[in-house]
Amino acid sequence: NRVVVQALVDVYSEQNKTTEAAHDIEEFRKAVANDADQLYVAAGLYSRIDEKLKSEEVLEQVLRVDPQHVGASNDLGYFWADQGKNLVKAEALIRTAVDAEPDNESFLDSLGWVLYKRGEFLQARKYLQQAISTSELPDPVMLDHLGDVMYQLGDNTQAQELWKRSLTGITTANVERSDLAPLRLQLEAKLKQATKGGKVDVAPTTG
């Protein structure tokens, strides 16, 4: 039962019982092995307990069951892009998601990010600007991504403005997200480096 498993994972997470949570997720995964949507839920649960490699494994399983699964295409593509690996495959997966939902902010951000990782900064800027254009309070991660793109394009002033907006967004966020604490540290470091006029340690690329 998906609802029961999700509730148990929440309880185990609060108690830092990762092993117990992972066991229940794996049992759920086995029970829904031929259901792409349920497997996608399992991948999300693994991600929730920071079992990223297991989440990646299940996302690949989802796509074996349903090669056109939109959510799994985006999530696996973004995971690979963020890791700087399988970038050609990652872009193809993400484009599957964007083709299905061309106005989805998360999918546009993913596409922009994989293009950034491939060193295609002008194209990356196009999609990342689209990703943040429809929101008064864009996601801090998206703002950080666009900031890195602008830095790579030589617009240091705009890059700093975007990093500052991202930092403000983290400060005012009313949600608990495990990715925001390390992002805050990265933003503070980048802004400090930029203020001193030195090289800024933005996300690495393969381009």
C-alpha positions as CSV (number, residue, x, y, z in Angstrom):
1,N,0.0,0.0,0.0
2,R,1.6,3.2,-1.2
3,V,0.0,5.4,1.4
4,V,1.2,3.2,4.2
5,V,4.7,2.9,2.9
6,Q,4.9,6.7,2.5
7,A,3.7,7.2,6.1
8,L,6.2,4.7,7.4
9,V,9.1,6.3,5.5
10,D,8.1,9.7,7.0
11,V,8.2,8.2,10.5
12,Y,11.5,6.4,10.0
13,S,13.0,9.5,8.5
14,E,12.1,11.5,11.5
15,Q,13.7,8.9,13.7
16,N,16.8,8.6,11.4
17,K,16.0,4.9,10.8
18,T,17.2,4.9,7.2
19,T,17.8,1.1,7.1
20,E,14.2,0.4,8.1
21,A,12.9,2.9,5.6
22,A,15.0,1.5,2.8
23,H,13.7,-2.0,3.6
24,D,10.1,-1.0,3.3
25,I,10.7,0.9,0.1
26,E,12.5,-2.1,-1.4
27,E,9.6,-4.4,-0.5
28,F,7.2,-1.9,-2.1
29,R,9.4,-1.7,-5.1
30,K,9.3,-5.5,-5.5
31,A,5.5,-5.6,-5.2
32,V,5.0,-3.0,-8.0
33,A,7.8,-4.1,-10.3
34,N,5.7,-3.8,-13.5
35,D,3.9,-0.6,-12.6
36,A,5.9,2.5,-13.9
37,D,4.0,5.0,-11.8
38,Q,4.3,3.1,-8.6
39,L,8.0,2.5,-9.2
40,Y,8.3,6.2,-9.7
41,V,6.9,6.7,-6.3
42,A,9.5,4.3,-4.9
43,A,12.3,6.3,-6.6
44,G,11.0,9.4,-4.9
45,L,10.9,7.7,-1.5
46,Y,14.5,6.6,-2.0
47,S,15.4,10.2,-2.8
48,R,13.6,11.3,0.3
49,I,15.9,9.3,2.6
50,D,18.9,10.5,0.5
51,E,19.5,7.1,-1.1
52,K,20.4,8.7,-4.4
53,L,22.0,5.7,-6.1
54,K,19.0,3.5,-5.3
55,S,16.7,6.3,-6.6
56,E,18.7,6.4,-9.8
57,E,18.5,2.6,-10.1
58,V,14.7,2.6,-9.7
59,L,14.3,5.5,-12.2
60,E,16.2,3.4,-14.8
61,Q,13.8,0.6,-13.9
62,V,10.8,2.9,-14.5
63,L,12.1,3.7,-18.0
64,R,12.5,0.1,-18.8
65,V,8.9,-0.4,-18.0
66,D,7.7,2.8,-19.7
67,P,10.4,4.5,-21.9
68,Q,8.2,7.6,-22.3
69,H,7.6,8.1,-18.6
70,V,7.7,11.9,-18.2
71,G,8.6,12.3,-14.6
72,A,11.3,9.6,-14.6
73,S,12.8,11.0,-17.9
74,N,13.2,14.4,-16.2
75,D,14.4,13.2,-12.9
76,L,17.0,10.7,-14.2
77,G,18.2,13.2,-16.8
78,Y,18.6,15.9,-14.2
79,F,20.4,13.5,-11.8
80,W,22.9,12.6,-14.5
81,A,23.3,16.2,-15.6
82,D,24.0,17.3,-12.0
83,Q,26.5,14.5,-11.7
84,G,28.1,15.5,-15.0
85,K,27.7,12.1,-16.5
86,N,25.8,10.5,-19.4
87,L,25.1,14.0,-20.7
88,V,24.0,13.0,-24.2
89,K,21.5,10.5,-22.8
90,A,20.5,13.0,-20.0
91,E,19.6,15.6,-22.6
92,A,17.6,13.2,-24.6
93,L,15.6,12.1,-21.6
94,I,14.9,15.7,-20.5
95,R,13.8,16.7,-24.0
96,T,11.3,13.9,-23.8
97,A,9.9,15.5,-20.7
98,V,9.9,19.0,-22.1
99,D,8.2,17.8,-25.3
100,A,5.4,16.4,-23.2
101,E,5.1,19.5,-20.9
102,P,6.8,22.5,-22.6
103,D,5.7,24.9,-19.9
104,N,6.9,22.9,-16.9
105,E,9.3,25.1,-15.0
106,S,11.2,22.1,-13.5
107,F,11.7,20.4,-16.9
108,L,12.9,23.7,-18.5
109,D,15.4,24.1,-15.7
110,S,16.6,20.6,-16.2
111,L,17.1,21.2,-19.9
112,G,18.9,24.4,-19.2
113,W,21.1,22.7,-16.7
114,V,22.2,19.8,-18.9
115,L,23.0,22.3,-21.7
116,Y,25.1,24.3,-19.2
117,K,26.9,21.1,-18.2
118,R,27.6,20.5,-21.9
119,G,29.0,24.0,-22.2
120,E,26.2,25.3,-24.4
121,F,25.7,28.5,-22.4
122,L,23.6,30.5,-24.8
123,Q,21.0,27.7,-25.2
124,A,21.2,27.1,-21.4
125,R,20.3,30.7,-20.8
126,K,17.3,30.5,-23.1
127,Y,15.7,27.6,-21.2
128,L,16.6,28.8,-17.7
129,Q,15.2,32.2,-18.4
130,Q,12.0,30.5,-19.5
131,A,12.0,28.4,-16.3
132,I,12.0,31.5,-14.0
133,S,9.9,33.8,-16.1
134,T,6.4,32.8,-14.9
135,S,7.1,33.0,-11.2
136,E,7.3,36.0,-8.9
137,L,9.4,33.9,-6.6
138,P,11.5,31.6,-8.7
139,D,13.0,28.5,-7.1
140,P,16.4,29.3,-5.5
141,V,18.1,26.4,-7.4
142,M,16.9,27.8,-10.7
143,L,18.2,31.2,-9.9
144,D,21.5,29.8,-9.0
145,H,21.7,27.8,-12.2
146,L,21.0,30.9,-14.3
147,G,23.5,32.9,-12.2
148,D,26.2,30.3,-13.1
149,V,25.2,30.6,-16.8
150,M,25.5,34.4,-16.8
151,Y,28.9,34.1,-15.1
152,Q,30.1,31.8,-17.8
153,L,28.8,34.3,-20.4
154,G,30.9,37.0,-18.8
155,D,28.0,39.0,-17.2
156,N,29.3,39.1,-13.7
157,T,26.9,41.8,-12.5
158,Q,23.8,39.8,-13.6
159,A,25.3,36.6,-12.1
160,Q,25.7,38.3,-8.7
161,E,22.1,39.7,-8.8
162,L,20.8,36.2,-9.5
163,W,22.8,34.6,-6.7
164,K,21.6,37.3,-4.3
165,R,18.0,36.6,-5.4
166,S,18.6,32.9,-4.8
167,L,20.0,33.6,-1.3
168,T,17.0,35.8,-0.5
169,G,14.7,33.0,-1.7
170,I,16.3,30.5,0.6
171,T,16.0,32.9,3.6
172,T,12.3,33.5,3.0
173,A,11.4,29.9,2.0
174,N,8.7,28.3,4.2
175,V,9.6,24.7,3.2
176,E,12.1,22.2,4.5
177,R,14.4,21.1,1.7
178,S,17.6,19.2,2.1
179,D,19.1,20.9,-0.9
180,L,18.8,24.4,0.3
181,A,21.3,24.3,3.2
182,P,24.3,23.4,1.0
183,L,23.1,25.8,-1.7
184,R,23.2,28.6,0.8
185,L,26.9,27.9,1.6
186,Q,27.7,27.7,-2.1
187,L,26.0,31.0,-2.8
188,E,27.7,32.8,0.1
189,A,31.1,31.5,-1.2
190,K,30.4,32.6,-4.8
191,L,29.3,36.0,-3.7
192,K,32.3,36.5,-1.5
193,Q,34.6,35.4,-4.4
194,A,32.8,37.7,-6.8
195,T,33.0,40.7,-4.5
196,K,36.8,40.3,-4.2
197,G,37.0,40.3,-8.0
198,G,38.5,36.8,-8.3
199,K,37.6,33.6,-10.0
200,V,34.2,32.3,-8.9
201,D,33.8,28.6,-8.3
202,V,30.7,27.9,-10.4
203,A,29.4,24.4,-11.3
204,P,31.9,22.5,-13.5
205,T,31.1,21.8,-17.1
206,T,32.3,19.3,-19.7
207,G,32.1,21.6,-22.6
